[in-house]
Amino acid sequence: MYSAPWLDRWLPLIAQREIASPVLEIGCGFGDDTLTLIRAGLKVMAFDLSPECVATAQQRAPEAQIECRDTRGPWPEATNNLELVLASLSLHYFPWDETRTIVRRIWNSLRPGALFLCRLNSTEDVNFGAGQGELIEANFYRDQGNCKRFFDQVSVDLS
């Protein structure tokens, strides 16, 4: 498990919002961010594609509703009018058209004025594979059988 405290800097903003609806966490992995959200007093519904990750996250955060799902498939039923959606390094596995569809689904799940917090791979992050492997489409590579997208400011603004 690799823990990164990236979410800590956003906790004061989240606390200001007094979020009452469950937080939707897309791609929860082993539950590191799930635990951070629960410790902040939030209800969490999360999902991940990996059954192993889901099992570990469920053990670590039994208070959360955690399911095994594909981001491109159906989401939990209660994903309307949300106040916060979180996606940490979980939006980079898809071709651009699928990425845009997922982002539209996220925006459609949010109530006006809600928060969408995400962490993305940068096109400048060569330590995590930027520009490496077989180019599939702009900023999207296949390396050792895995596909990974890297984002620049233009792609974030167009999402």
GUPADO-910810 format. One record per residue (C-alpha): x, y, z; residue number from 1; chain; residue in three letters. Coordinates in steps of 0.1 Angstrom, whole numbers. Layout:
N
{px X; py Y; pz Z; pos NUM; unit A; code ALA}
...
//
This chain:
159
{px 0; py 0; pz 0; pos 1; unit A; code MET}
{px 12; py 35; pz -9; pos 2; unit A; code TYR}
{px -2; py 63; pz 12; pos 3; unit A; code SER}
{px -1; py 99; pz 0; pos 4; unit A; code ALA}
{px -15; py 127; pz 23; pos 5; unit A; code PRO}
{px -27; py 147; pz -7; pos 6; unit A; code TRP}
{px -62; py 149; pz 6; pos 7; unit A; code LEU}
{px -52; py 165; pz 39; pos 8; unit A; code ASP}
{px -48; py 199; pz 24; pos 9; unit A; code ARG}
{px -85; py 198; pz 12; pos 10; unit A; code TRP}
{px -100; py 188; pz 46; pos 11; unit A; code LEU}
{px -105; py 224; pz 58; pos 12; unit A; code PRO}
{px -124; py 233; pz 26; pos 13; unit A; code LEU}
{px -145; py 201; pz 30; pos 14; unit A; code ILE}
{px -152; py 209; pz 66; pos 15; unit A; code ALA}
{px -164; py 244; pz 57; pos 16; unit A; code GLN}
{px -190; py 229; pz 34; pos 17; unit A; code ARG}
{px -206; py 208; pz 62; pos 18; unit A; code GLU}
{px -212; py 180; pz 37; pos 19; unit A; code ILE}
{px -243; py 159; pz 46; pos 20; unit A; code ALA}
{px -246; py 136; pz 16; pos 21; unit A; code SER}
{px -224; py 106; pz 12; pos 22; unit A; code PRO}
{px -191; py 112; pz -6; pos 23; unit A; code VAL}
{px -186; py 92; pz -38; pos 24; unit A; code LEU}
{px -151; py 80; pz -41; pos 25; unit A; code GLU}
{px -142; py 66; pz -75; pos 26; unit A; code ILE}
{px -114; py 41; pz -75; pos 27; unit A; code GLY}
{px -108; py 38; pz -38; pos 28; unit A; code CYS}
{px -79; py 14; pz -40; pos 29; unit A; code GLY}
{px -69; py 0; pz -6; pos 30; unit A; code PHE}
{px -90; py 27; pz 12; pos 31; unit A; code GLY}
{px -64; py 53; pz 22; pos 32; unit A; code ASP}
{px -86; py 82; pz 12; pos 33; unit A; code ASP}
{px -117; py 64; pz 24; pos 34; unit A; code THR}
{px -102; py 63; pz 59; pos 35; unit A; code LEU}
{px -92; py 100; pz 57; pos 36; unit A; code THR}
{px -128; py 109; pz 47; pos 37; unit A; code LEU}
{px -143; py 88; pz 75; pos 38; unit A; code ILE}
{px -120; py 102; pz 101; pos 39; unit A; code ARG}
{px -132; py 136; pz 89; pos 40; unit A; code ALA}
{px -167; py 126; pz 99; pos 41; unit A; code GLY}
{px -181; py 119; pz 64; pos 42; unit A; code LEU}
{px -202; py 91; pz 50; pos 43; unit A; code LYS}
{px -185; py 74; pz 21; pos 44; unit A; code VAL}
{px -197; py 52; pz -7; pos 45; unit A; code MET}
{px -167; py 40; pz -27; pos 46; unit A; code ALA}
{px -159; py 16; pz -55; pos 47; unit A; code PHE}
{px -129; py 1; pz -72; pos 48; unit A; code ASP}
{px -124; py -24; pz -101; pos 49; unit A; code LEU}
{px -100; py -46; pz -81; pos 50; unit A; code SER}
{px -117; py -72; pz -59; pos 51; unit A; code PRO}
{px -84; py -74; pz -38; pos 52; unit A; code GLU}
{px -84; py -37; pz -32; pos 53; unit A; code CYS}
{px -121; py -37; pz -23; pos 54; unit A; code VAL}
{px -117; py -65; pz 2; pos 55; unit A; code ALA}
{px -88; py -46; pz 19; pos 56; unit A; code THR}
{px -107; py -13; pz 18; pos 57; unit A; code ALA}
{px -137; py -30; pz 34; pos 58; unit A; code GLN}
{px -116; py -44; pz 62; pos 59; unit A; code GLN}
{px -99; py -10; pz 68; pos 60; unit A; code ARG}
{px -130; py 11; pz 66; pos 61; unit A; code ALA}
{px -161; py -11; pz 76; pos 62; unit A; code PRO}
{px -181; py 21; pz 81; pos 63; unit A; code GLU}
{px -180; py 28; pz 44; pos 64; unit A; code ALA}
{px -201; py 13; pz 16; pos 65; unit A; code GLN}
{px -175; py -1; pz -7; pos 66; unit A; code ILE}
{px -182; py -22; pz -38; pos 67; unit A; code GLU}
{px -164; py -37; pz -67; pos 68; unit A; code CYS}
{px -174; py -18; pz -98; pos 69; unit A; code ARG}
{px -160; py -6; pz -131; pos 70; unit A; code ASP}
{px -160; py 32; pz -134; pos 71; unit A; code THR}
{px -175; py 28; pz -169; pos 72; unit A; code ARG}
{px -204; py 7; pz -156; pos 73; unit A; code GLY}
{px -233; py 15; pz -133; pos 74; unit A; code PRO}
{px -225; py 35; pz -102; pos 75; unit A; code TRP}
{px -242; py 30; pz -68; pos 76; unit A; code PRO}
{px -278; py 41; pz -69; pos 77; unit A; code GLU}
{px -274; py 71; pz -45; pos 78; unit A; code ALA}
{px -252; py 91; pz -69; pos 79; unit A; code THR}
{px -274; py 120; pz -75; pos 80; unit A; code ASN}
{px -272; py 155; pz -60; pos 81; unit A; code ASN}
{px -239; py 148; pz -43; pos 82; unit A; code LEU}
{px -219; py 175; pz -25; pos 83; unit A; code GLU}
{px -184; py 158; pz -30; pos 84; unit A; code LEU}
{px -170; py 134; pz -55; pos 85; unit A; code VAL}
{px -134; py 122; pz -51; pos 86; unit A; code LEU}
{px -112; py 105; pz -78; pos 87; unit A; code ALA}
{px -76; py 100; pz -68; pos 88; unit A; code SER}
{px -55; py 87; pz -97; pos 89; unit A; code LEU}
{px -85; py 67; pz -110; pos 90; unit A; code SER}
{px -93; py 86; pz -142; pos 91; unit A; code LEU}
{px -62; py 78; pz -162; pos 92; unit A; code HIS}
{px -70; py 43; pz -175; pos 93; unit A; code TYR}
{px -93; py 53; pz -204; pos 94; unit A; code PHE}
{px -93; py 65; pz -240; pos 95; unit A; code PRO}
{px -101; py 102; pz -242; pos 96; unit A; code TRP}
{px -138; py 97; pz -253; pos 97; unit A; code ASP}
{px -144; py 74; pz -222; pos 98; unit A; code GLU}
{px -126; py 99; pz -199; pos 99; unit A; code THR}
{px -148; py 127; pz -211; pos 100; unit A; code ARG}
{px -179; py 105; pz -206; pos 101; unit A; code THR}
{px -169; py 97; pz -170; pos 102; unit A; code ILE}
{px -162; py 133; pz -162; pos 103; unit A; code VAL}
{px -197; py 143; pz -175; pos 104; unit A; code ARG}
{px -212; py 116; pz -153; pos 105; unit A; code ARG}
{px -193; py 130; pz -124; pos 106; unit A; code ILE}
{px -206; py 166; pz -131; pos 107; unit A; code TRP}
{px -241; py 152; pz -135; pos 108; unit A; code ASN}
{px -239; py 136; pz -101; pos 109; unit A; code SER}
{px -231; py 168; pz -84; pos 110; unit A; code LEU}
{px -254; py 194; pz -70; pos 111; unit A; code ARG}
{px -247; py 230; pz -80; pos 112; unit A; code PRO}
{px -218; py 244; pz -60; pos 113; unit A; code GLY}
{px -205; py 210; pz -51; pos 114; unit A; code ALA}
{px -169; py 199; pz -50; pos 115; unit A; code LEU}
{px -151; py 175; pz -74; pos 116; unit A; code PHE}
{px -116; py 167; pz -61; pos 117; unit A; code LEU}
{px -93; py 147; pz -83; pos 118; unit A; code CYS}
{px -57; py 138; pz -86; pos 119; unit A; code ARG}
{px -43; py 133; pz -121; pos 120; unit A; code LEU}
{px -11; py 121; pz -137; pos 121; unit A; code ASN}
{px 9; py 150; pz -152; pos 122; unit A; code SER}
{px 24; py 149; pz -187; pos 123; unit A; code THR}
{px 55; py 162; pz -169; pos 124; unit A; code GLU}
{px 58; py 134; pz -144; pos 125; unit A; code ASP}
{px 84; py 112; pz -160; pos 126; unit A; code VAL}
{px 90; py 94; pz -127; pos 127; unit A; code ASN}
{px 55; py 78; pz -131; pos 128; unit A; code PHE}
{px 57; py 70; pz -167; pos 129; unit A; code GLY}
{px 48; py 102; pz -186; pos 130; unit A; code ALA}
{px 57; py 98; pz -223; pos 131; unit A; code GLY}
{px 68; py 61; pz -219; pos 132; unit A; code GLN}
{px 55; py 31; pz -238; pos 133; unit A; code GLY}
{px 35; py 28; pz -270; pos 134; unit A; code GLU}
{px 15; py 60; pz -278; pos 135; unit A; code LEU}
{px -22; py 50; pz -283; pos 136; unit A; code ILE}
{px -36; py 85; pz -286; pos 137; unit A; code GLU}
{px -24; py 120; pz -273; pos 138; unit A; code ALA}
{px -10; py 116; pz -238; pos 139; unit A; code ASN}
{px -23; py 80; pz -235; pos 140; unit A; code PHE}
{px 3; py 52; pz -235; pos 141; unit A; code TYR}
{px 4; py 14; pz -232; pos 142; unit A; code ARG}
{px 34; py 2; pz -212; pos 143; unit A; code ASP}
{px 39; py -34; pz -201; pos 144; unit A; code GLN}
{px 3; py -42; pz -210; pos 145; unit A; code GLY}
{px -12; py -13; pz -189; pos 146; unit A; code ASN}
{px -28; py 18; pz -203; pos 147; unit A; code CYS}
{px -22; py 52; pz -186; pos 148; unit A; code LYS}
{px -32; py 87; pz -195; pos 149; unit A; code ARG}
{px -13; py 118; pz -186; pos 150; unit A; code PHE}
{px -30; py 152; pz -183; pos 151; unit A; code PHE}
{px -18; py 187; pz -191; pos 152; unit A; code ASP}
{px -36; py 220; pz -184; pos 153; unit A; code GLN}
{px -53; py 220; pz -218; pos 154; unit A; code VAL}
{px -68; py 185; pz -213; pos 155; unit A; code SER}
{px -80; py 194; pz -179; pos 156; unit A; code VAL}
{px -97; py 226; pz -192; pos 157; unit A; code ASP}
{px -114; py 207; pz -220; pos 158; unit A; code LEU}
{px -127; py 179; pz -198; pos 159; unit A; code SER}
//
